[in-house]
Amino acid sequence: MKHRYVSAAVVLASAAALVATACGSSSAAPNTATGTPTASAGTGPATTGAAGTPVTTTWKPCYLPKGYQHFFKLESAKDSHGKTVVRVTPETCKVNTRDDEDVVYTPTGAARSLGFASGASVKVLKETTTVQVTPKWLVNHKLTNTPYFYYRVNGKNQITAMQEIYHP
């Protein structure tokens, strides 16, 4: 009969040890992440450091080349009365400081239509090389990389320059 009490005590101690391991002990330091997510918004598992503790992901704004003010997602392009018009969604962009391939775009407003100024510069990617095309080219071609661009507009809210952003 005594062996039943010993077996029960061993099972109870094992269960207590398992719960303590899963929940942490009272002497463990608390997780002190403040205001930043512990995993990136991209796909994949959370990054962990030594002893399986989460590593806080930090973000910084994406780089904008000199003269460019904004990012947008190109939704569509069409020909309207002989002029090219694009439907775009304004976006903000941030990049993971530990992994520059982890980039997150966030819409900042509703989609809107923009036309092009005379002589506008449009650069798209052909694999990893930037090539210049006419705005009209956007109407009949599918982008091979991403639909994200940086761009600038003139005082009439017409695009004067836009360039596709390369993401590996």
ZILINHU-V593939 format. One record per residue. N is the residue number from 1. SS is DSSP state (hx for helix, st for strand, lp for the rest). PHI is phi as a letter, one per 40 degrees, with the letter a starting at -180 (999 if undefined). OMEGA is omega in degrees with one decimal (* if undefined). Layout:
N;SS;PHI;OMEGA
N;SS;PHI;OMEGA
This chain:
1;lp;999;-178.0
2;hx;c;-179.0
3;hx;c;176.7
4;hx;c;178.8
5;hx;c;178.4
6;hx;c;178.5
7;hx;c;178.9
8;hx;c;179.5
9;hx;c;178.5
10;hx;c;178.7
11;hx;c;-179.9
12;hx;c;178.3
13;hx;c;178.2
14;hx;c;178.6
15;hx;c;178.9
16;hx;c;178.8
17;hx;c;178.7
18;hx;c;178.6
19;hx;c;179.6
20;hx;c;179.2
21;hx;c;-178.0
22;hx;c;-175.3
23;hx;c;-176.3
24;lp;g;-179.9
25;lp;b;-179.1
26;lp;c;-179.4
27;lp;c;-179.4
28;lp;c;178.8
29;lp;c;179.2
30;lp;c;175.6
31;lp;c;-170.7
32;lp;b;178.0
33;lp;c;-179.2
34;lp;b;172.4
35;lp;g;178.9
36;lp;b;179.9
37;lp;c;178.9
38;lp;c;176.8
39;lp;b;-178.9
40;lp;c;179.8
41;lp;c;178.2
42;lp;c;179.6
43;lp;c;177.0
44;lp;h;-177.0
45;lp;c;175.9
46;lp;c;178.3
47;lp;c;178.6
48;st;b;179.3
49;lp;b;179.8
50;hx;c;178.2
51;hx;g;174.9
52;hx;g;179.7
53;lp;c;-179.7
54;st;c;176.0
55;lp;b;-178.4
56;lp;c;177.2
57;lp;c;176.3
58;lp;b;-174.3
59;st;b;172.2
60;st;b;178.4
61;st;c;177.1
62;lp;c;179.3
63;lp;c;172.2
64;lp;b;177.5
65;lp;c;-179.6
66;lp;d;177.6
67;lp;g;178.1
68;lp;c;-174.9
69;lp;b;-167.9
70;st;a;170.7
71;st;b;168.9
72;st;a;173.7
73;st;b;178.9
74;st;c;-179.4
75;st;c;-178.9
76;st;a;175.4
77;st;b;178.4
78;st;a;176.8
79;st;c;-180.0
80;st;b;179.8
81;lp;f;176.7
82;lp;g;178.6
83;st;b;179.2
84;st;c;177.6
85;st;b;177.8
86;st;b;174.5
87;st;b;-174.0
88;st;b;173.1
89;st;b;177.4
90;st;c;-174.7
91;st;b;164.5
92;st;b;-176.3
93;st;b;174.3
94;st;b;-177.6
95;st;b;178.0
96;st;c;-177.5
97;lp;c;179.8
98;lp;c;-176.5
99;lp;a;-174.0
100;lp;c;173.7
101;lp;c;178.5
102;lp;c;-175.5
103;st;b;-179.1
104;st;b;174.5
105;st;b;179.8
106;st;b;177.9
107;st;c;178.6
108;lp;b;-179.7
109;lp;a;-179.7
110;lp;c;176.7
111;lp;c;179.3
112;st;a;-179.9
113;st;b;177.3
114;st;b;173.5
115;st;c;-178.7
116;st;b;173.1
117;st;c;177.2
118;st;c;179.2
119;st;g;-178.7
120;st;d;178.8
121;st;c;177.6
122;st;b;179.9
123;st;b;178.7
124;st;b;-179.3
125;st;c;169.7
126;st;b;-168.5
127;lp;g;179.7
128;lp;b;-178.2
129;st;b;177.7
130;st;c;177.6
131;st;b;179.0
132;st;c;178.0
133;st;b;174.8
134;lp;c;176.1
135;lp;d;-179.2
136;lp;c;178.7
137;hx;d;-177.7
138;hx;c;-175.6
139;hx;c;-172.5
140;hx;b;-177.1
141;lp;b;176.5
142;lp;b;179.1
143;lp;c;-177.8
144;lp;c;-176.2
145;lp;b;-179.2
146;lp;b;176.7
147;lp;c;-175.4
148;st;c;-176.9
149;st;b;160.7
150;st;b;-172.9
151;st;a;171.9
152;st;b;-178.0
153;st;b;176.0
154;lp;c;-178.8
155;lp;c;178.5
156;lp;c;-178.5
157;lp;g;175.3
158;lp;b;179.1
159;st;c;175.2
160;st;b;178.1
161;st;a;173.2
162;st;a;-178.4
163;st;a;178.2
164;st;c;-178.1
165;lp;c;179.1
166;lp;c;172.6
167;lp;b;-180.0
168;lp;c;*
